[in-house]
């Protein structure tokens, strides 16, 4: 019986591999569905955070939560399995671009808003809000649209 054990394991392993052991890359559509879920779930969390903020100091405090949730969403997007080929390259450009834009543009703009809110600087708040609005259009958004991950745009 001991000689059959390695042979049995070998056949079982081969059988599992033949059944598609889970190493298949997702399709473009599957990738988009997974990315959209992450972005929609994060947006719902943002809405809940916003509901609880009633004054400028609470909004400033809420920005920390928004930054944390955004960074988690970026990490989750980067961790998604990507399609193969050209769609996989676009998916990589989208997810890595999303994370890069978040860290280099969005987080600093949110921190500027947070600083202005805490200082009760109305002009600073307006300027920071304008800067945030100007960040919406990017190449990352184009990749998201091309992939069908429209919930991650803007």
N, C-alpha and C positions, 0 to 999 in steps of 0.2 A: 504494500500500500504506500509506503514512503516514496517509492519511485514514481508512482502515478501523481503524487501531489504537485510536483513542479510542472508536470505536463498539463494537469488540470488548470493550474494557475495561468499557464501560457495560453491555453485555449480560451479561458474566460477573458483574459486581457485582450486577446485578438478579437473576440466576439464583441466586447464593449467598444473597441476602437472602430470596428466595422459598423456599429450602430450609431456612430457619430458621437463620440465621447464628449461633446460640448466644446470642441476647439474651433468650430465653424465661426467665421466672422459674421457679424450681423449684416443684414441688407441696409441700404441707404434709408429705407422706410423705417426699419426697426431702430436704427440709430436715432433718427429724427423723433420717433415716439419716445424713446428713453430720454433724450435731451429735453424734449418738450415737457415731460413729466417733472424732471428736475426743476426746470424754470417755472412751471406753473405752481409747483409746491412751494418754491421759494417765494414767489409773488404772493401767495396766500399768507405765508408767514409775515411778509412785509406789511400786508394789510392789517394783520392783527397787531403788529408792533405799532403801526400808525394810529390805530384806534385808541391805544392806551396813553398816547402823548397829548396832554392838554395845554401845555404852556411851553415857551421857548426852552426852558431848562430840561423839561421832559423830552422834548424833541431832540435836543443835543444828546441826552443820555441814550435815546433810542437809536441814534446813529451808530453807536458802538455795536448794538445788536444787528443792525442792518449790515455793517461791515463784516461781522462774524458770519452771518448767514450767507452773504455774498461769497466770501472766501470758501465756505463749505460747498456751495453750489459749484464754484469754479473747480474745486478739487474733484467733486463728483463727476463733472463733465469731462475733465481730463482722464479720469479713471474708466470712462465708458469704453467698452470694446468698440472698435471702429470697423467700418466696412473695408473691403480690400480695394486696391486700385486707386483711381482718381478720386472716387468718393471718400476713400479713407484718408487721402491727402487733404482734401477739403475739410474733413472732420477734424483732422489734427490741427490744421490752420485755424479752424473755428475755435476749438477748445483751448488750444494754447494761446491764441489771440485774445479770447475772452478773459483768460486768467491774467495775461499781460496787461490788457487794457484796464482791468479791474485794479491791479496793483499799481500801475504807473499813472493812471488818469483818474479813475473813479474814486478810489480811496483818498487820494490827496484832495480832490474836490469836496468830498464829504467831510473831511477833516477841516477844510476851510469853512464850510458851512457850520460845522459844530463850533468852531472857535468864534465865529461871528455871532452865533446864537447865544453862547455863554457870555459874550461881551455886550450883548444887547445892541449890536452894531447893525442898524437897519440897512445901511448902504452895503455893508459887508455881506449881509444875508442875501440881498438882491444880487450882488455881483457873483457870489458863490452859486446861487440858484441859476443864474444865466450860464455860468461855466458848466454846471451839470447838464443843463439842457443842450448845450453845444456838443456834448460828448455822445449824443445818441447815434449819430450817423458814423459808421466806421466800416472798414473792410471786413471786420469780424461779423457784422450784421449781414453783409452780402453773402458770406459763406453760410451763415445760418439759414438765410432764405433759400439759397441754392440747395441745401440739404433737406429743407422742409422743416427745420427747427424754428418755426416762426414765433413760438412762445418765448424764445430767447433773444428776440430782436428788440433793440431799444431799451 
